[in-house]
């Protein structure tokens, strides 16, 4: 089935939109240089390449095309993409020594993107430009690459690529052969391809030179449903697996990140805002992992979870948890609807939390939402569909196919000349006839609804065990996970894969959970850039989900923000009076969560918004924020913070955290750790030193303390050897060794 042969879910009975002429099969090539020859012959020497986010980039093809353009200045190459992944590289020699063995182990057989190496070295030739609409967070701060950043919503990326004249698109694909028929999967990046390929087909039809390229990689998990396409969707497919000595490169895997005590608290507060029977969207990083963890505790160890809520007095201090969320196990379960499918969704799926199946039929979905039908099929299921007009009283051939497709009828039922036939028995098709209903109940009914999906995602990236889990999915697992268009997931507008009515029906009690860097007291959120214009990452889909949450009455946007952080060596509040940039404007304010609690902002007057945010700020900054708000006339002069909200301190968090870590809960790496014990000890010490020496005063104090510190024992000597400081070669290394020994011997 081609991309254009998609089910129109606006109708209760599906139909297909078919192309007038079949598309030709892709041209298969087995080496990248030949592919580059073919592409240039097709589009000419002015190449504008659109490549997907993150791990979906066809690295072999991109590197070959890039190197060709480097060698041949008559070729102009523009690469339009986002999240160009690169292996971690240390700045100092100690950092390089620390990262060397880690990178060699964790990124074995992962190739570099040549254009990234040249960007870092400043050697990209003038005939080549690399432009991104989303940076890997913090990767291009104060870099010339800031010049080539394009600010856009994820849902506008296809439009922008077309406006920029993209004439080549390419991505990694997975291959499957079933009964002699080869199909390909868009796998990690169905996000833009499902919308882009039809647009490229129209450009081809208008006479423009266009090339759609797939690069086969056997390590990429094959995802079905919307992501599975025929080879005719591509013009060229690079498949080197016919070569006997070929080995596909490994996928870039994001190492497991540690979860701090503060992050765990943010995850705990956020988890009690999730509604059983609802919808969940998540981002990436430790804050999302923390939410996943607390959600698992809520479901798997509810007594401990209830004790945590009681210890923090969450329900009384933040009653929103009762009205918007709940704190019990997930009986109906959640449906995942997220542009980024992270490993957390698989953890939640395996725990029986991500299990609420949704269907691409709006009538069935609405009946399920109203609990007029269930996933179990009985005769009342049929009668409800009849009442809603999904089928006719006298069943037609199309009605029977519809009922079979969704599992209401079993696969053996056939409609032949106005009769129902199954298991050698026959009946008429009039649902007003009691005998017909009895026959259907005996011979025709299926065991349960079919075709449901528990997860819609647009792209994925994660740690190695995440890819392994996807590769080990059973056929049933694959049926329940659907990689699809980002425009389907991030927007409510009608789309070729489903109508706005269908999406709204599927996304009941949606919780769109995203992270911010800072929030201002008026409820504006800063997530993508600084007030001086420096872009940290990008808008991505955050604005899409926040706006979407305001369009559905039972949905909420949740922004997670750490209450404070070190900036320029000084502890500063991340809840600010004002700031010269925002990603989410104040009119879209909703729920904000810090490690100190929950602020409910939607529809509230300014004086409530300001005070609710101050309540969840770190207490070291509360009075300053309150003074600024009063001076601006946003809070009454006589207002005082309630005592229950004035003990927001790190010590309070650590006391709570220790109680539960002593019971085996929380912890920095609940989902696995990519680092060795040596690396964890060194990493913690180096991180602490970096924070302590971030200012001149701090550096002097730390050095003075280290001079009189203890000597290294055998265990510390082994750690120092790991980073090349066992035999310091100069004064700088001797000082660093002293500092590190002092840090490692601290208890």
N, C-alpha and C positions, 0 to 999 in steps of 0.2 A: 504494500500500500504506500503510495507517495504522500508527501506532505499535504498536498491539496485534497487527498481523499480522506477527509477528516469528518468525523461525526458532528453534525450540527445538533447540539444538545438543547437548542431552543424549542425543539419539537419533542413531543412525547414518543413519537415513532421516529427512529433515526433514519436519515437518508444520506447518501454519499454525493459529494460534489466531485465529479470526475473530469479529467482533462480530455480535451478533444483528441489529442494524439499522445501515444505513449512516449515517454522520454527514453533516449538511447541509454544503454548501459555505460558505466564508467570505463575509461581506459585505464587498465592496470599497468603500473610500472614498478620495477623492483629496485630502482636506485634513484637517489635524490637528484643527481646531476641531470639525468634524462628528464625527470619531472620538471626541473627548472627550465630546461630547453622547451618543453611542451607548453609550459605556462607563458613564457615570454613570446613564443610563436603565436599564442592565442590572444594575449592582451597587449603586446607591444612592450617597449622598453620603459614606459611610464607605469610603474607598478604601485598600486595602493592596496596594501594587504590588510585585511581585517582578521585579527586572530583573537580567540576567546580568552577569557580570564583564566588565570591560575594554571592548573595542570592540563587543561584542554589544548594547549598550544602544540602544534606539530613540530617539535623541535628540530628533527632531522631536516624537514623541508625548509623551515625558517632559516636555519643556519646555512643551508646550501644557497638559498636565495640571497641572503645577506652577504655571504662571501662572494657570490657572483657579482653583486652590485659594487662591492669593495674593489674587485679586480677590474671592473668595467665601468668607468665614470660616465659612459653614455647612458647607463641605466639610472633612472631616478626611482628610488624606493622610499615609500612612506609606510610605516607599520603603525596601524591603529589598533590599540589593545588595552589591557588593564591587568593589574596584579602580575607583573613580570617577576616570577619567583627566582630567588638567588640563594645560594648556600651562604650561611653565616661566615663572615670573615672578620677577624679581630683587627682593631686599629693598632694597638700596641703589640710588642713582641710577646708579652705575657698572654694577652688575649689570643694571639695566634697559636701559641703553644698549647693553650687550654682547648681551643676549638679544633685543632688539627686532627687528633685521633677521633674526636666525636664526629666531625664531618665525614671523615674517611669511613667510619662505621655506619652512620645513619644515612648517608647519602651515596652509598656505594652504587656505582653504575648509573647515577643520575647525571645526565649531561648538563652543561652550562648553556645558557642562551648567549650566543656570541655577541649579540648587540648589547647585552647588559654588561659584559666584560669590557667592551669598548666604551660604553657610557661611563663606567667607573674610571677608566683610564683616560678619558677625554680624547679618544682616537676615532670617533665615528666620523667618516668622511662627509664632505659637504653635500654629496648627492643622496644622502640617506637621512631621514628624520624618523624618530620614534616618538609617538604621541600616545598618552594614556589617559583614560577617564577615571581610573582608580589606581592609586599607588598602594603597594604593600605598606602598611602603616609605618610612617616615619622614615621610609627608605630613601626619600629624595628631599629631605629637609635641606635648605640652603644649597641646593644643587641647580645647575643650569637646566636640568630637566623640568624645573618648575615652569619654564617658558612654554613647554609643550603639553601642559596639562589642559584637558578639556573638562569643564564642569558640566555635568549632566545627570539626570536621573537615569537609573538602569533601564527603565522602560522606554527611554528616548534614544537608547544607544543605536538601535537599528536605523532609526530616522537619521541620526547624525552620521552614521557610516555611509548611508546613501547620499546625504548632502555633500560629504567629502569625496564622493566619486570612487568609492571602493570598487575595484574590479577583480580582486582575488580574495576569496575567503578560504581558510583552511583550519582543520582541527584534527585532533586524535580521534580515532574511531576504534571500536572493537568489532570483530568479525565472528559470525556464526553461520554454520552450514547445517540446515535441517532438511532432511529428505532431498538432498541434492540442490537445495535452493539457498543461495548465499544472501544474508542480510547483514546490515551494519548497524551499530548502535552509536548514537551521539553521546552516550554514556555520561561523562562528567559535565558536559556542556551542551545540553539541549537548549540552554537559556536563550540564545540569540539565533541559533541556526534554524530553528523551526519557523521563525518569521523571516529570516534573511534569505533562505534558499528560494522561496517563491518570488521574492523581489528580484533576486539575481536571474531567475528564469525569465521574468518579464523584460529585464534589460537585454538578455540574450535574444529574446524574440524581437526586440526593436533593432537588432543588428549590432549591438555593442559586444566587444570582446570581453568575455567573462570566464573566469575559471573558479570552480568550486572543488576544493581539494580535501580528501580524507587521507590520513596517515594511520595505518593499522598498527596497533600496539597490543600484543597479547596479554600484557599485564593490566590493562585497563578493564575494570569490571564491565561486563555486558549488561546494560539496562534495557528492559523491554518497554512495552506500552508505547507512549508517544515517542520515545527516543529511538525506537527500532524502525529503520528505514531501508528501502531497497538501494542497490548500488546506483540506480538511475538518478538518485538525488545528487550524485557527484559527477563531475566531468573527469576527474583523475583520482585514482586511489594509489597511494604509495604503499606497497605491500612487499617487504623484503623477506618475508618468512619462507619463500620458496628457495632461498639460498641456504645451503647446508650448514654454513658456518655463521649464519646470522643469529644474533640474540637481541631481542628487543630491550631497550633501555628501561630502567626502573622509573616509576613515577615519583615525583617530588612528594615526600610525605612530611607533613608538619609535625615536629616533635610534640609530645605531650607537654603542656605548660603547667607550671605549679599553680596551685590555688591557695591564696593567702587566707588568713583568718577573716580579713575584711571582705574579701570576695565571697567567702562562704556565707557570711552574714547577709550580703546582698542577695545571694542565691536563695537563702532561706526565706527572707521577706518576699521575694518575688514568687516563690513556689506556692505560697498560700493565696496568691491572686489567680491561680489557675482553676478553672471551673471544670468539674467532671462533665464529660459530654461536650467539651469545647474544642477549640482549635489553637494550635501553638506554632509560632514562628520564633526562630532562634538565630543568633549570629554566631560568630566564632570567637574563641579566646577563653580565658580563664573565668570570666564572669558568666558566660554561657555554660561552661562546664560545671560551675558552682550551682547554677540553677538546675541543671540536669541531676546533679548529685542529690540536692535537697528534695527534688521531686521523687527520686528513687527511694529516699528515706521515708518520705510521706507515705508511699505506697507499700514498701516492704517492711517497714519498722514503724508503724504508726504510733504505738505507745511512746517510743522515744521522741518522735516528731512532736507529739502533743506536749510532751514535757518541755521540749525546746521552746515552743510557743508560749507555754505558761511561764517559763523562766524569764522570758523577755517581755511578758505581758502584752504580746502582740495583738491579741483580739480586742482587748480593752483600749489600747492606745491607738490602734489603727482599725476601726470597725469596718473599713472597706473590705477587709479580708473576709468578712461574713457576707456582705452584700454583693460583692463582685466575684470573690473566689470561695474556696472552702478549704478544709484541712483534713479531709478524710481520704480513704483509698479511692482509686479510680475504678468504679464499676463499669460505667459506659466506656471510659477511656477517652483519649484525645486523638484528634486528627492533625497530622503535621502538614502545614502549608507554609513553606519557607523558600525564599530564593536560594539560600545556601542550605544544603542538607549536610549537617555536621554529624560527627560520630555519636553525639548525644541522642540523636533520633533513633539510632540503632540500639543503643543501650535501653532507651525507653520502650522500644518495640519488643526487645527480648524480655523485658520485665512485665510485659502485658499492659503497658500504659498507652503507648501509641497503638490503638486497636479500633478506634471508631472509624469504620469504613464509610466513605462517601461514594456517591454514584453519579454518573454523568447524565442522569435523567432527572429533570427538575421536579416532576410529579412524585417519583419514588422518593427523592430526597426530602421533599416537604412532608410527605406522609410519615417518613421515619422521624423527622424532627418533631412532629406533632404526636408521635407515638401511636399513630393510627394503624401502622403496620410495624413489624419487627423484621430482623434479618432472617428469622425463621418463617418459612412459607406455609400458609394454610389457605383454606378456601376464602377466608375474609380478605386476604391479600388481593386475590383476584377481584373480589367485589368492590374493594376500595379503589382499585385502578379503574374499574368500570364506572364507578360513581364520579371519578375525577376526569373522565373522558380520555384516559390513556388508551383504552381499547373500546371496541364496539360491542353491543349486545350480541350481535351475530358475528362471531369471530371471523376475521379475514385471515388470509395467508400472512399478511404483514403483521397482524396482531399476534399470531402464533410465533412468528420469528422473534418479535419483540419480547414475548413472554419467555421464550427459550433463552434469549440472550441474557436476560437478567435472572435466570434461574427459577422463575415462577413455574414454568413448565420444564420438565426434564428433557434431556437431549433426544430421547427416543420418540417424542411426540411429533407427528406429521399432520399437516393439513393437506388433504387430497380430495379434490372435487367437492368441496364444501362439507367434508367430514373430518373428524379427528380420529387418528389411528395411533395406537400404542400397544405394544406387547400383544399383538394379534387381536386386539379388541378395537371396536369402532363406536363412535358416538356422533350425534349431530353437534352443531356449533352454536346453538341458541342458549345463552346464559340465563334466559328466563325459564328454561326447562329444568325442573328439579332433578330429573334423571341425568341430564347433562352434567350438572354440578356434582352429583354423586359419582358419575363416571370419572370426571376430572380429579376428584379427591382420591379415587382409588388408583387410577392409572397414570395421571398426567402431572401431578404436582411435583415440583423439585424439592430438594431437601433444604435449600436455603438460597438467599439472594446471591447472585454471581456478579462479578465485574466491579466489585468495590475496591477502593484504593484507600490506604491509611496514610499515605505520604505523597504529597506533590512537592517536588523540588525542581530548581532550575540549574544549579551547578553544585558540585561538591568538591571538597578538599578535606584532608584530615590525616591522622597518623597512619602508620603502616597497618596496624591491626584493624583499622576501619576499612581499608581497601581489601584486606583479607576476609573480613566479615562479608562484604558485598560479593566478593568472588565465591564465597561459600554459601550464598543464598540458595535455598531450594526453589523449585518452580513456583510453589505457593508464595514464598517470600517475594519473588520477583513480580508476581501478579499484583501484589499489594503496594509496591513502590513504583511511582511513576515520575520519571524525570521529564520535564515539560518546558514550555516557553516561559520566560520570565514575565512576559506580558500577561500570561494566564494567571500566574501566581501573584504578582505585585500590583495588579490593577483589578478593578471591578468591572471595567468596561467590557462590552461584548467582544468576544474573540472567536476565532475560527474553532477553538477547542471547547468553547462553552460560553453561554450568555451571562450577563450580569445577574439575572435572576438565579441561575444555577449556582454561581459563585457565592452569592449571598446565602443561599440555602445551605451550601456545604459548610460555610465558615461561621457556624453558630458559636457564640461566646468566644470569639477570637481574642487571643492575647498576643499582640505583636510586640516582642521583647527585643529591644535594641540597646546599645551602649552609647554613652556620650562621654566626652572629655570634661565638659563643664556645663553648668546650667546657671542662668541668671535669675534673680529674684522675681522677674516678671514671667518666668516659665519658659523662656527661650532656651534652646539646647544648642551647644556647640559640639559638633562631632567630627568635622572633616578638615578644618583649617583654623589658623590663628588670625588674630585681628590685623597682623601685618601682611596678610595675603598668602603667607606660606601654607601650602597644602600638605596636610599630614597624611591623608588617605583619599577620601572622596565621599560624595553623597551616597553613591550606590543606590540601594533600594530603601534607605531609611525614611526618606521623605514619603515615598510611595506608601509604605506600611502605616506611617503615622496618619497620613491623609485618609487612607482606607479605613482605619479604625474609627474615624469620625463619621464615616458614611454608613456604618452599621450600628444600630441602636444598642446591641448587647456586646459590642466589641470595645476593647480598650488598648491603648498604646502604653507600654511600660518602658521607660528610659532608665537604665541602670547607670549610676555615676558614683565613683569613689568620692567620698566627702572631701578629701584633700590629697595633695601630692607634692612632691619636691619639684620645684621649678627654679632653675638657676641656683641650685644649692640651698634653697630656702623652702621651708614648709609653707604651703599656701592652700587656701580653701578653693575647692572646685565649685562651690556655690558662691557666686559672685553677685555684687550689686548690679553691675552692668558689664558689657563686653562689646568690643567693636566688630563682632561678626556673629552670625548664627546660622545654623543648618536647619533647625526647626523653629519657625516664628512663634511668638507667644500666643497667637490665636489658635494654635494647634496643641497647646499645652494639655497634658493629661495626667498620667501617673509618673512620678519620679521616685526611684528607690535608691537609697544609700545604705551603708552598713549600719546606719542608725535608725532606719525606718522607712516609712512610706508617706509620700505627699500626694494627696488627691487634689488635683488642680482644675480639672475640666469643669467649665461652667461656673467657676467661683469668681467672686469679685477680687480685685487686686489685693486688698488688705489681707484676705484669707490666703491667697496664693503666696504672698511674701512671708507671712508667718508660718505657713505649713512647710515651706522650704527651709526656713531658719530652724524649725524644730528638728530637722534631720541633718543639719550641718554639724560639723565637729564643734564641740563646746568651746574650744580655743578661739573660734572665730564668730561665735553667735552674737556676742555683744556688739562687735564691730558692725556686723551685718544689720543688726537691729537699729543701731544708731544711724546708719546710712539710710535705712528705710524710713525711719521717723523724720530725718532731716528732709527727705524728699516728699514728705506728706503722704506716704503710702501706708504707714502704720500709725495708729493713734499714739499720741505722746505718752499716755499713761499705761500702754500695753506692757505686760510682763510675760515672759515665757513661763508656761506651767512647769513646776519643779520636775515633773516626770520626764521632761525633755532636756534637762540641763546637765545630765551626766553622760553626755556623748563623748566618751574618752577611749583612747586605745586600751587603757587598763581594764575598762569594763568589758571590752570585746575579748581581750586575752583571758580574763577570768572565765567568761562563758565558754570560750573556745577550748580551754584546757579541760574543763569538766567533761566535755564530750570526746575530746581526743583521748582522754584517759579511758574512755569506754570503747575505744576503737572506731569512733565515728570521725567524720571530716578527714583531715590530713591533706598534705599538699598534692599527692598524686593518687587519687582514688581510682583512676582509670588506667593506671600504668605509668611507667616512667621510662623515658628515653635515655636517662643519664645513669652512669655507674655511681656507686657509693662515693668513690673518690671525687668524681666530678660534682656531685651534689655538695660535698663539704667545701670544695674549692670555690664553686660557684656562689655559694652563700657568703663565704668570706670575702670574695672579690666584690660582690655586689654591696656588701656592707661597707667595705673600704671606700668604694666609689662614692657612696652617699656621704660618708664622714669627711672625705677630703674634697668635696665639691666646692667649698669656699676656702679662701686663703687662711682664714682663722681656724677653720676646721682641720685643714691640712697641718698647720703648725701644732695644734693641740694633739692630733693623732700621732704625729712623729715624736713629740716629746714623750708621750705615754709609751710608745713602742720602744724607745731607746733603753728604758729601764725594764723592759719586759723580759719574760722567761726565754730560755734557749729552746731550740727545736729538739723534740725527742724523735725516736725512730719512726713513729707513725707520721709525724709532721714532715720528717725528711722525705718520706715516700711521696707525700703530697707535693712537696716542693720539687721533687724530681720530675713529677708529672708535667710541670709547667716550666722546667728548665731553670729553676732558681736554687737547686741544690748546690751549685757552684757559681755564685754571682760573678760576673766579669767586669763590672764597673760600679761606680758609686751609686748610680740610679738603681741598679739591680740590688745592691746591698741594702739600700733604704727600703725598697719594695719588699725585700725578703724580711726585714725586721718588722715592717708593718703587718705583713701577712702572718708571720709567726705569732705576733701579738693577738691578731684577730682569731686565728685558729685555736689558740689556747684559752680563749674566753669561754666561760661556761654560760 
